[in-house]
């Protein structure tokens, strides 16, 4: 394999790794919401982690799919919002 092919394959591997980690982050809001809803735990630092997902929910066309995904896990975006402490 020549140098150009190695460089290209490294870029492709890095891209797919980043994409997989990003999707894991976004999709992890469902299980976290389910756990928090069932156990009544609402750790504020944990909720701060999902602030970008809240923004994505409010400012893109993906509001309904995110709401449906959270309902699938037995939670909703408002459960998270009612317990987050954001600086104003």
N, CA, C and O atoms as a printed pandas DataFrame, in Angstrom:
     atom_number atom_name residue_name chain_id  residue_number  x_coord  y_coord  z_coord
0              1         N          UNK        A               1    0.854   -1.169    0.000
1              2        CA          UNK        A               1    0.000    0.000    0.000
2              3         C          UNK        A               1    0.904    1.239    0.000
3              4         O          UNK        A               1    1.848    1.326    0.786
4              5         N          UNK        A               2    0.613    2.177   -0.872
5              6        CA          UNK        A               2    1.458    3.360   -0.926
6              7         C          UNK        A               2    1.032    4.384    0.127
7              8         O          UNK        A               2    0.024    4.217    0.814
8              9         N          UNK        A               3    1.813    5.424    0.229
9             10        CA          UNK        A               3    1.620    6.440    1.268
10            11         C          UNK        A               3    0.259    7.142    1.129
11            12         O          UNK        A               3   -0.395    7.421    2.133
12            13         N          UNK        A               4   -0.165    7.425   -0.099
13            14        CA          UNK        A               4   -1.444    8.106   -0.329
14            15         C          UNK        A               4   -2.614    7.234    0.119
15            16         O          UNK        A               4   -3.565    7.740    0.713
16            17         N          UNK        A               5   -2.558    5.956   -0.153
17            18        CA          UNK        A               5   -3.628    5.036    0.250
18            19         C          UNK        A               5   -3.708    4.921    1.772
19            20         O          UNK        A               5   -4.802    4.866    2.334
20            21         N          UNK        A               6   -2.553    4.883    2.441
21            22        CA          UNK        A               6   -2.542    4.816    3.905
22            23         C          UNK        A               6   -3.151    6.069    4.496
23            24         O          UNK        A               6   -3.915    5.991    5.459
24            25         N          UNK        A               7   -2.824    7.222    3.937
25            26        CA          UNK        A               7   -3.363    8.485    4.421
26            27         C          UNK        A               7   -4.876    8.521    4.253
27            28         O          UNK        A               7   -5.602    8.934    5.159
28            29         N          UNK        A               8   -5.343    8.088    3.092
29            30        CA          UNK        A               8   -6.779    8.080    2.831
30            31         C          UNK        A               8   -7.503    7.103    3.743
31            32         O          UNK        A               8   -8.569    7.429    4.265
32            33         N          UNK        A               9   -6.955    5.923    3.947
33            34        CA          UNK        A               9   -7.619    4.946    4.813
34            35         C          UNK        A               9   -7.615    5.405    6.269
35            36         O          UNK        A               9   -8.555    5.117    7.009
36            37         N          UNK        A              10   -6.578    6.110    6.684
37            38        CA          UNK        A              10   -6.547    6.653    8.048
38            39         C          UNK        A              10   -7.629    7.703    8.230
39            40         O          UNK        A              10   -8.296    7.746    9.264
40            41         N          UNK        A              11   -7.803    8.555    7.214
41            42        CA          UNK        A              11   -8.848    9.576    7.276
42            43         C          UNK        A              11  -10.226    8.934    7.343
43            44         O          UNK        A              11  -11.066    9.349    8.142
44            45         N          UNK        A              12  -10.464    7.934    6.517
45            46        CA          UNK        A              12  -11.760    7.254    6.492
46            47         C          UNK        A              12  -12.035    6.577    7.835
47            48         O          UNK        A              12  -13.150    6.652    8.350
48            49         N          UNK        A              13  -11.038    5.928    8.397
49            50        CA          UNK        A              13  -11.199    5.277    9.704
50            51         C          UNK        A              13  -11.493    6.308   10.790
51            52         O          UNK        A              13  -12.345    6.074   11.647
52            53         N          UNK        A              14  -10.805    7.436   10.765
53            54        CA          UNK        A              14  -11.039    8.489   11.754
54            55         C          UNK        A              14  -12.444    9.070   11.604
55            56         O          UNK        A              14  -13.121    9.334   12.598
56            57         N          UNK        A              15  -12.874    9.267   10.368
57            58        CA          UNK        A              15  -14.213    9.796   10.113
58            59         C          UNK        A              15  -15.287    8.862   10.671
59            60         O          UNK        A              15  -16.190    9.312   11.376
60            61         N          UNK        A              16  -15.198    7.561   10.359
61            62        CA          UNK        A              16  -16.204    6.612   10.826
62            63         C          UNK        A              16  -16.172    6.446   12.342
63            64         O          UNK        A              16  -17.213    6.242   12.967
64            65         N          UNK        A              17  -14.991    6.531   12.930
65            66        CA          UNK        A              17  -14.886    6.460   14.392
66            67         C          UNK        A              17  -15.574    7.662   15.025
67            68         O          UNK        A              17  -16.338    7.513   15.978
68            69         N          UNK        A              18  -15.305    8.858   14.494
69            70        CA          UNK        A              18  -15.951   10.066   15.010
70            71         C          UNK        A              18  -17.463    9.981   14.856
71            72         O          UNK        A              18  -18.203   10.302   15.787
72            73         N          UNK        A              19  -17.922    9.553   13.694
73            74        CA          UNK        A              19  -19.359    9.450   13.448
74            75         C          UNK        A              19  -20.017    8.452   14.401
75            76         O          UNK        A              19  -21.103    8.713   14.919
76            77         N          UNK        A              20  -19.372    7.322   14.632
77            78        CA          UNK        A              20  -19.922    6.312   15.551
78            79         C          UNK        A              20  -19.994    6.853   16.978
79            80         O          UNK        A              20  -20.988    6.636   17.671
80            81         N          UNK        A              21  -18.956    7.550   17.422
81            82        CA          UNK        A              21  -18.967    8.123   18.773
82            83         C          UNK        A              21  -20.035    9.208   18.909
83            84         O          UNK        A              21  -20.706    9.304   19.937
84            85         N          UNK        A              22  -20.186   10.020   17.869
85            86        CA          UNK        A              22  -21.213   11.062   17.889
86            87         C          UNK        A              22  -22.603   10.445   17.981
87            88         O          UNK        A              22  -23.431   10.897   18.772
88            89         N          UNK        A              23  -22.864    9.425   17.184
89            90        CA          UNK        A              23  -24.174    8.773   17.209
90            91         C          UNK        A              23  -24.422    8.085   18.553
91            92         O          UNK        A              23  -25.542    8.103   19.064
92            93         N          UNK        A              24  -23.387    7.486   19.117
93            94        CA          UNK        A              24  -23.522    6.878   20.439
94            95         C          UNK        A              24  -23.907    7.933   21.466
95            96         O          UNK        A              24  -24.767    7.688   22.312
96            97         N          UNK        A              25  -23.279    9.103   21.403
97            98        CA          UNK        A              25  -23.593   10.200   22.322
98            99         C          UNK        A              25  -25.051   10.623   22.173
99           100         O          UNK        A              25  -25.775   10.706   23.166
100          101         N          UNK        A              26  -25.483   10.889   20.956
101          102        CA          UNK        A              26  -26.854   11.358   20.740
102          103         C          UNK        A              26  -27.866   10.290   21.153
103          104         O          UNK        A              26  -28.860   10.599   21.810
104          105         N          UNK        A              27  -27.620    9.050   20.775
105          106        CA          UNK        A              27  -28.577    7.987   21.089
106          107         C          UNK        A              27  -28.555    7.576   22.559
107          108         O          UNK        A              27  -29.499    6.944   23.034
108          109         N          UNK        A              28  -27.508    7.921   23.277
109          110        CA          UNK        A              28  -27.439    7.547   24.696
110          111         C          UNK        A              28  -28.424    8.330   25.549
111          112         O          UNK        A              28  -28.655    7.960   26.700
112          113         N          UNK        A              29  -29.010    9.397   25.027
113          114        CA          UNK        A              29  -29.976   10.169   25.807
114          115         C          UNK        A              29  -31.206    9.324   26.147
115          116         O          UNK        A              29  -31.839    9.550   27.178
116          117         N          UNK        A              30  -31.551    8.357   25.299
117          118        CA          UNK        A              30  -32.710    7.498   25.564
118          119         C          UNK        A              30  -32.538    6.634   26.794
119          120         O          UNK        A              30  -33.358    6.715   27.709
120          121         N          UNK        A              31  -31.489    5.798   26.855
121          122        CA          UNK        A              31  -31.290    4.973   28.045
122          123         C          UNK        A              31  -31.051    5.800   29.317
123          124         O          UNK        A              31  -31.495    5.412   30.397
124          125         N          UNK        A              32  -30.362    6.919   29.195
125          126        CA          UNK        A              32  -30.132    7.780   30.365
126          127         C          UNK        A              32  -31.463    8.342   30.854
127          128         O          UNK        A              32  -31.707    8.402   32.059
128          129         N          UNK        A              33  -32.320    8.751   29.930
129          130        CA          UNK        A              33  -33.641    9.253   30.316
130          131         C          UNK        A              33  -34.480    8.187   30.980
131          132         O          UNK        A              33  -35.166    8.462   31.965
132          133         N          UNK        A              34  -34.436    6.966   30.455
133          134        CA          UNK        A              34  -35.188    5.867   31.051
134          135         C          UNK        A              34  -34.702    5.589   32.480
135          136         O          UNK        A              34  -35.507    5.456   33.401
136          137         N          UNK        A              35  -33.387    5.504   32.650
137          138        CA          UNK        A              35  -32.829    5.239   33.972
138          139         C          UNK        A              35  -33.207    6.343   34.952
139          140         O          UNK        A              35  -33.621    6.066   36.078
140          141         N          UNK        A              36  -33.065    7.595   34.520
141          142        CA          UNK        A              36  -33.371    8.719   35.401
142          143         C          UNK        A              36  -34.850    8.773   35.752
143          144         O          UNK        A              36  -35.204    9.080   36.890
144          145         N          UNK        A              37  -35.715    8.478   34.791
145          146        CA          UNK        A              37  -37.157    8.491   35.039
146          147         C          UNK        A              37  -37.548    7.389   36.015
147          148         O          UNK        A              37  -38.332    7.620   36.936
148          149         N          UNK        A              38  -37.006    6.200   35.814
149          150        CA          UNK        A              38  -37.363    5.071   36.685
150          151         C          UNK        A              38  -36.841    5.218   38.102
151          152         O          UNK        A              38  -37.518    4.836   39.057
152          153         N          UNK        A              39  -35.660    5.760   38.245
153          154        CA          UNK        A              39  -35.037    5.830   39.568
154          155         C          UNK        A              39  -35.171    7.190   40.228
155          156         O          UNK        A              39  -34.735    7.377   41.364
156          157         N          UNK        A              40  -35.761    8.126   39.536
157          158        CA          UNK        A              40  -35.977    9.446   40.118
158          159         C          UNK        A              40  -34.696   10.230   40.328
159          160         O          UNK        A              40  -34.706   11.252   41.013
160          161         N          UNK        A              41  -33.596    9.775   39.756
161          162        CA          UNK        A              41  -32.336   10.501   39.927
162          163         C          UNK        A              41  -32.213   11.542   38.830
163          164         O          UNK        A              41  -32.510   11.275   37.666
164          165         N          UNK        A              42  -31.775   12.719   39.211
165          166        CA          UNK        A              42  -31.646   13.813   38.261
166          167         C          UNK        A              42  -30.330   14.545   38.478
167          168         O          UNK        A              42  -30.330   15.704   38.893
168          169         N          UNK        A              43  -29.220   13.891   38.204
169          170        CA          UNK        A              43  -27.938   14.555   38.435
170          171         C          UNK        A              43  -27.724   15.696   37.442
171          172         O          UNK        A              43  -27.662   15.472   36.234
172          173         N          UNK        A              44  -27.613   16.907   37.956
173          174        CA          UNK        A              44  -27.467   18.089   37.106
174          175         C          UNK        A              44  -26.256   18.009   36.178
175          176         O          UNK        A              44  -26.375   18.382   35.011
176          177         N          UNK        A              45  -25.094   17.539   36.645
177          178        CA          UNK        A              45  -23.959   17.470   35.710
178          179         C          UNK        A              45  -24.235   16.543   34.528
179          180         O          UNK        A              45  -23.791   16.808   33.411
180          181         N          UNK        A              46  -24.956   15.471   34.770
181          182        CA          UNK        A              46  -25.289   14.556   33.689
182          183         C          UNK        A              46  -26.212   15.235   32.682
183          184         O          UNK        A              46  -26.075   15.032   31.476
184          185         N          UNK        A              47  -27.132   16.026   33.166
185          186        CA          UNK        A              47  -28.044   16.724   32.277
186          187         C          UNK        A              47  -27.309   17.783   31.450
187          188         O          UNK        A              47  -27.694   18.058   30.313
188          189         N          UNK        A              48  -26.267   18.370   32.008
189          190        CA          UNK        A              48  -25.476   19.360   31.275
190          191         C          UNK        A              48  -24.819   18.747   30.042
191          192         O          UNK        A              48  -24.594   19.436   29.048
192          193         N          UNK        A              49  -24.516   17.471   30.107
193          194        CA          UNK        A              49  -23.870   16.791   28.980
194          195         C          UNK        A              49  -24.766   16.824   27.747
195          196         O          UNK        A              49  -24.268   16.846   26.622
196          197         N          UNK        A              50  -26.059   16.826   27.943
197          198        CA          UNK        A              50  -26.994   16.733   26.819
198          199         C          UNK        A              50  -27.513   18.083   26.338
199          200         O          UNK        A              50  -28.444   18.117   25.533
200          201         N          UNK        A              51  -26.955   19.177   26.792
201          202        CA          UNK        A              51  -27.384   20.500   26.334
202          203         C          UNK        A              51  -27.290   20.626   24.811
203          204         O          UNK        A              51  -28.206   21.191   24.213
204          205         N          UNK        A              52  -26.232   20.131   24.144
205          206        CA          UNK        A              52  -26.229   20.208   22.675
206          207         C          UNK        A              52  -27.376   19.427   22.025
207          208         O          UNK        A              52  -27.871   19.833   20.973
208          209         N          UNK        A              53  -27.798   18.335   22.621
209          210        CA          UNK        A              53  -28.933   17.580   22.086
210          211         C          UNK        A              53  -30.211   18.388   22.260
211          212         O          UNK        A              53  -31.073   18.374   21.381
212          213         N          UNK        A              54  -30.348   19.093   23.383
213          214        CA          UNK        A              54  -31.510   19.952   23.597
214          215         C          UNK        A              54  -31.555   21.051   22.534
215          216         O          UNK        A              54  -32.615   21.360   21.989
216          217         N          UNK        A              55  -30.385   21.636   22.246
217          218        CA          UNK        A              55  -30.332   22.673   21.218
218          219         C          UNK        A              55  -30.736   22.083   19.867
219          220         O          UNK        A              55  -31.520   22.681   19.130
220          221         N          UNK        A              56  -30.199   20.913   19.550
221          222        CA          UNK        A              56  -30.515   20.233   18.298
222          223         C          UNK        A              56  -32.016   19.970   18.209
223          224         O          UNK        A              56  -32.612   20.117   17.142
224          225         N          UNK        A              57  -32.619   19.585   19.313
225          226        CA          UNK        A              57  -34.064   19.340   19.385
226          227         C          UNK        A              57  -34.842   20.618   19.083
227          228         O          UNK        A              57  -35.814   20.586   18.329
228          229         N          UNK        A              58  -34.426   21.731   19.659
229          230        CA          UNK        A              58  -35.179   22.978   19.539
230          231         C          UNK        A              58  -34.969   23.699   18.210
231          232         O          UNK        A              58  -35.862   24.418   17.760
232          233         N          UNK        A              59  -33.826   23.529   17.579
233          234        CA          UNK        A              59  -33.468   24.369   16.443
234          235         C          UNK        A              59  -33.343   23.650   15.108
235          236         O          UNK        A              59  -32.844   24.231   14.145
236          237         N          UNK        A              60  -33.777   22.424   15.031
237          238        CA          UNK        A              60  -33.719   21.708   13.763
238          239         C          UNK        A              60  -35.056   21.024   13.504
239          240         O          UNK        A              60  -35.977   21.096   14.318
240          241         N          UNK        A              61  -35.142   20.372   12.374
241          242        CA          UNK        A              61  -36.384   19.673   12.022
242          243         C          UNK        A              61  -36.505   18.322   12.717
243          244         O          UNK        A              61  -37.450   17.575   12.463
244          245         N          UNK        A              62  -35.549   18.004   13.597
245          246        CA          UNK        A              62  -35.539   16.693   14.243
246          247         C          UNK        A              62  -36.259   16.671   15.593
247          248         O          UNK        A              62  -36.066   15.748   16.385
248          249         N          UNK        A              63  -37.086   17.685   15.855
249          250        CA          UNK        A              63  -37.824   17.744   17.126
250          251         C          UNK        A              63  -38.697   16.504   17.312
251          252         O          UNK        A              63  -38.617   15.842   18.346
252          253         N          UNK        A              64  -39.518   16.189   16.331
253          254        CA          UNK        A              64  -40.433   15.048   16.461
254          255         C          UNK        A              64  -39.699   13.713   16.541
255          256         O          UNK        A              64  -40.077   12.875   17.360
256          257         N          UNK        A              65  -38.661   13.475   15.724
257          258        CA          UNK        A              65  -37.949   12.200   15.875
258          259         C          UNK        A              65  -37.275   12.052   17.241
259          260         O          UNK        A              65  -37.256   10.955   17.800
260          261         N          UNK        A              66  -36.726   13.136   17.782
261          262        CA          UNK        A              66  -36.100   13.050   19.103
262          263         C          UNK        A              66  -37.159   12.783   20.164
263          264         O          UNK        A              66  -36.948   11.963   21.057
264          265         N          UNK        A              67  -38.304   13.473   20.072
265          266        CA          UNK        A              67  -39.396   13.218   21.020
266          267         C          UNK        A              67  -39.859   11.760   20.938
267          268         O          UNK        A              67  -40.075   11.117   21.965
268          269         N          UNK        A              68  -40.007   11.247   19.727
269          270        CA          UNK        A              68  -40.451    9.856   19.557
270          271         C          UNK        A              68  -39.422    8.886   20.119
271          272         O          UNK        A              68  -39.784    7.896   20.755
272          273         N          UNK        A              69  -38.149    9.162   19.892
273          274        CA          UNK        A              69  -37.091    8.288   20.409
274          275         C          UNK        A              69  -37.099    8.269   21.934
275          276         O          UNK        A              69  -36.951    7.206   22.537
276          277         N          UNK        A              70  -37.269    9.421   22.560
277          278        CA          UNK        A              70  -37.312    9.457   24.024
278          279         C          UNK        A              70  -38.555    8.760   24.560
279          280         O          UNK        A              70  -38.487    8.081   25.584
280          281         N          UNK        A              71  -39.686    8.918   23.884
281          282        CA          UNK        A              71  -40.898    8.202   24.321
282          283         C          UNK        A              71  -40.707    6.695   24.205
283          284         O          UNK        A              71  -41.214    5.937   25.031
284          285         N          UNK        A              72  -39.976    6.261   23.180
285          286        CA          UNK        A              72  -39.666    4.840   23.027
286          287         C          UNK        A              72  -38.945    4.305   24.264
287          288         O          UNK        A              72  -39.148    3.158   24.663
288          289         N          UNK        A              73  -38.113    5.133   24.859
289          290        CA          UNK        A              73  -37.363    4.743   26.056
290          291         C          UNK        A              73  -38.111    5.072   27.348
291          292         O          UNK        A              73  -37.597    4.800   28.433
292          293         N          UNK        A              74  -39.303    5.646   27.259
293          294        CA          UNK        A              74  -40.100    5.923   28.448
294          295         C          UNK        A              74  -39.739    7.224   29.127
295          296         O          UNK        A              74  -39.900    7.350   30.341
296          297         N          UNK        A              75  -39.258    8.188   28.378
297          298        CA          UNK        A              75  -38.909    9.489   28.936
298          299         C          UNK        A              75  -39.337   10.559   27.942
299          300         O          UNK        A              75  -39.919   10.251   26.903
300          301         N          UNK        A              76  -39.052   11.796   28.257
301          302        CA          UNK        A              76  -39.270   12.872   27.294
302          303         C          UNK        A              76  -38.294   14.004   27.554
303          304         O          UNK        A              76  -37.632   14.045   28.591
304          305         N          UNK        A              77  -38.213   14.910   26.612
305          306        CA          UNK        A              77  -37.240   15.997   26.692
306          307         C          UNK        A              77  -37.553   16.916   27.871
307          308         O          UNK        A              77  -36.650   17.538   28.429
308          309         N          UNK        A              78  -38.816   17.003   28.248
309          310        CA          UNK        A              78  -39.209   17.898   29.319
310          311         C          UNK        A              78  -38.793   17.368   30.678
311          312         O          UNK        A              78  -38.616   18.143   31.618
312          313         N          UNK        A              79  -38.635   16.048   30.797
313          314        CA          UNK        A              79  -38.083   15.499   32.033
314          315         C          UNK        A              79  -36.677   16.031   32.243
315          316         O          UNK        A              79  -36.318   16.436   33.349
316          317         N          UNK        A              80  -35.887   16.030   31.186
317          318        CA          UNK        A              80  -34.521   16.541   31.292
318          319         C          UNK        A              80  -34.529   18.033   31.576
319          320         O          UNK        A              80  -33.790   18.509   32.437
320          321         N          UNK        A              81  -35.346   18.758   30.867
321          322        CA          UNK        A              81  -35.352   20.208   30.978
322          323         C          UNK        A              81  -35.775   20.698   32.341
323          324         O          UNK        A              81  -35.251   21.701   32.826
324          325         N          UNK        A              82  -36.703   20.019   32.966
325          326        CA          UNK        A              82  -37.222   20.502   34.246
326          327         C          UNK        A              82  -36.187   20.371   35.353
327          328         O          UNK        A              82  -36.382   20.889   36.452
328          329         N          UNK        A              83  -35.097   19.688   35.073
329          330        CA          UNK        A              83  -34.098   19.466   36.116
330          331         C          UNK        A              83  -32.718   19.973   35.742
331          332         O          UNK        A              83  -31.756   19.712   36.465
332          333         N          UNK        A              84  -32.591   20.684   34.645
333          334        CA          UNK        A              84  -31.285   21.167   34.279
334          335         C          UNK        A              84  -31.057   22.554   34.851
335          336         O          UNK        A              84  -31.985   23.356   34.957
336          337         N          UNK        A              85  -29.843   22.822   35.208
337          338        CA          UNK        A              85  -29.495   24.115   35.768
338          339         C          UNK        A              85  -28.481   24.760   34.841
339          340         O          UNK        A              85  -27.292   24.445   34.874
340          341         N          UNK        A              86  -28.977   25.668   34.013
341          342        CA          UNK        A              86  -28.107   26.351   33.068
342          343         C          UNK        A              86  -27.805   27.771   33.560
343          344         O          UNK        A              86  -28.678   28.435   34.119
344          345         N          UNK        A              87  -26.601   28.221   33.356
345          346        CA          UNK        A              87  -26.317   29.617   33.716
346          347         C          UNK        A              87  -27.069   30.551   32.796
347          348         O          UNK        A              87  -27.187   30.291   31.598
348          349         N          UNK        A              88  -27.577   31.633   33.346
349          350        CA          UNK        A              88  -28.348   32.579   32.529
350          351         C          UNK        A              88  -27.570   33.806   32.213
351          352         O          UNK        A              88  -28.076   34.700   31.534
